[in-house]
Structures are given as structure tokens and as C-alpha cells.
Amino acid sequence: QNAPAPAADKKENEAPKQELNANQKAFLNLPEEQRKEFAKHLGEASRLFQAKRVFESLDELFKAEKIFKEAPEIYNLRGSCYVEFRDFDKAMEDFRKASALSPNNPSIEFNIAEVLFVTKKWQEAHDAFEKLLTLLPQNDVALGRLVEFKLLLCKEKLGKKNEVIVLAGKYDYLDESPFYYFAQAALAY
């Protein structure tokens, strides 16, 4: 009665384990107190950024980085801070560091594509948004439609009129996002 469940039954009920990357393993090797302190600074940096207190957010990120510098979250959030200052070169540098630590992370890849977009590097932005579409979960409709709209704008800037028309017609007014209306406005503009 108290015998452990057979191994086959146990595997069926468990979620598949994801392999940790090197920086995640290194973080877990930190003493618990340092991990807690790091999380406190990173959480506070995020809260301050949401409140548009960017300088204070950067200060908290600096404190977190002193504890553990291999966290992609530091560089992704710091890049976002630099975007607020319109310092796109520094932002891209930090987003690329974050991407190196967490490859194919949709949040980071979106930030990279967005910086390329706002700096009018249309072909690079186009390619980055196309890559991002392959990384997004199917159930993330809102972000998926936003990425497709950005892709539509890149295609327009690159003169790919036929592709723009096809993409603009992908959804109709019954879609659960405003994509259809934004696409129609972009075409009319």
C-alpha cells in the first residue's frame, strides 16, 4: 500500500523538465541570501520602470548586476530603460547581451526587432519580426498580431506591395484584435 508508484506511472504525471542553461545553473549555485537579494533588486527595478522612474530603475539594476551579472533580465530591462532615453545604440547593446544569455526569448527578440524598427532599419526589422513569429506561442494572439502589423509596415517601407496586400487581408473585422483596422488605416495612409 505504501510502495512507490511504478516509474512508468510517475513519468506520465510529470511535466517534461527543461534543461537549465549555464547562467541559470550558475544562479542556482549562489547562496540563497544572494539569490533573494538579487530578486529583490530586480523586482524593484521592474516596479520602478513601470512607474516611469527610469533612473531609479537603473540604480536597482546596477545593484542586481553586482550580485549576478549573467541574468538576461538585467540587460533586457536596462535596454528598455535606454529606449526610454532614446539611446537606441546602448539599448541594442544590452538587448543583444540579453539575447546571448537567453537565445530565442520572445520578449528579448521583440525588443531587438522594435529598436531596428524605430531606427528605420526596415530589412533588419522585417527579418527580426519574421523570426519572432516563429518563436511566439500560438496562444499569444495579441503579441502575434502586433508583430504581424509591424511586419506589414516593414513590408510597406520595403516596397513589397503585394505582400502588404496579402498580409493586410489575412484577418477580417471579426478578428479578436484591432489588426484589421490598423492594416486598413496603414493601407489608406
HELIX and SHEET records of a PDB file:
HELIX    1   1 ALA A    7  ASN A   13  1                                   7    
HELIX    2   2 ALA A   22  LEU A   28  1                                   7    
HELIX    3   3 GLU A   32  GLN A   50  1                                  19    
HELIX    4   4 VAL A   54  ILE A   67  1                                  14    
HELIX    5   5 PRO A   72  GLU A   84  1                                  13    
HELIX    6   6 PHE A   88  LEU A  101  1                                  14    
HELIX    7   7 PRO A  106  VAL A  118  1                                  13    
HELIX    8   8 TRP A  122  LEU A  135  1                                  14    
HELIX    9   9 VAL A  141  LYS A  157  1                                  17    
HELIX   10  10 LYS A  161  ALA A  168  1                                   8    
HELIX   11  11 PHE A  179  ALA A  188  1                                  10    
END                                                                             
